[in-house]
């Protein structure tokens, strides 16, 4: 939705976490989940935010890539809710990519997924 990501208390979050735990156990990460709406995409990401897939070293590397990607943006633009709410997810190994995302954030998610 507009203005950043909002959490969901949906039972589906527990089901999704169980699926992702299985994928992790089977060593099939990284994985991509598809949702057919922007809101659902963001809700899934928030629902999975209780999980953490990255080491502290990886989190630091993600922060560096994030900072470099946003370096050329105006300070006030970097404070947009969508931008600020993405970093904590990325540092946990969770990316969001949909049509409502700013192009710089889409590119950032794509770069990190390739790493």
N, C-alpha and C positions, 0 to 999 in steps of 0.2 A: 504494500500500500504506500501511499504518499507519506513523506515525512519520516521514513526509516522503518525498521522492522518491528513488528509487535508480536509479543509472545502469544502462544496458544496454550490452552489447558486441555486440549483435545486428547481423548484416549488413544487416538491414532499415533500420537507422539511416542507412547510406550511401545506400540507395535513396530514403529519404524526403528526405534532404538534396538529392539530385539533383532530385527532383520540386519541392521548395520553391525551389531555385535557378532552375528553369525558370519557375515561377510569378512569381518576383521579376523575372526577365529580361523576361517578358511584361507586367510592371507590373500584375499581377492581385492584388497585396496590398492589403488584408489578405485572408487566406484562413482557412478553418476546416477542420480535419481531424477526422474522427470516428473513435472507437475504441469497441469494444463491451465494454470492461472498464476499470475504474479503473486497474488496474496497467498495462495497455497504454497508456492515456492518459498516464500519468506517464512511462513508458518512452519514448514518442515525444517528449515534451517534453524529456527529458534528452538524447535522441539528437540533437535539433535545437539543443541549447544551445551547440554549437560555432559556430553562426551568430549573427549580431548584426544586427538590423533597425533599430536606433534610433541616433540621434545622441546626443552627450553631453547636449545640451539636453533632448531627449526623456527620457533616463534620469533627469535631475534632476526633471523634471515628474512622472514616474512615481513616484519616491521621495516626492515631496511628497504626491501623491494617496494612496499607500500609507500614509504616516505619519498623514495625516488620517483615513483609514479605520480605523486601529488605535488611534487616540488614546484612545478611551474604554475600551479593554481594559486589564485588569490587567497589570502588568509581567510577571508569571510566565506569563500566557497568551500574551503577545507572543513568548515564547521557545519556544513549541511548534515542533517540527521542521517541521510543515506550513507554519506561518507564515513561519519564517525561510528555508525553502528556496524559497518562491515568488518573493520579491523579485528574486533574480538572474535568474530566467527572465523575469519581467515586464519588467525593464530591457532585456533583449535583444529584447523584442517577442514573447515566447512566453507564452501564457496556458494554464492548465489549468482545466477546468470539469467537474466530475463530482459524483455523489451523495455521495461521501465527503468532499467539501471543506466546510469550515466556511462557514456562510451569509455571513459578512462577507467571506470570500475570494471566494466566488461573485459577490457583488455588486461587489466590487472589479474582478474580471476583466471583468464585464459593462460597467462604467463605462469602463474603459480601452479595451475593444474599440470602444466607440461614439466615442471621441475621434479 
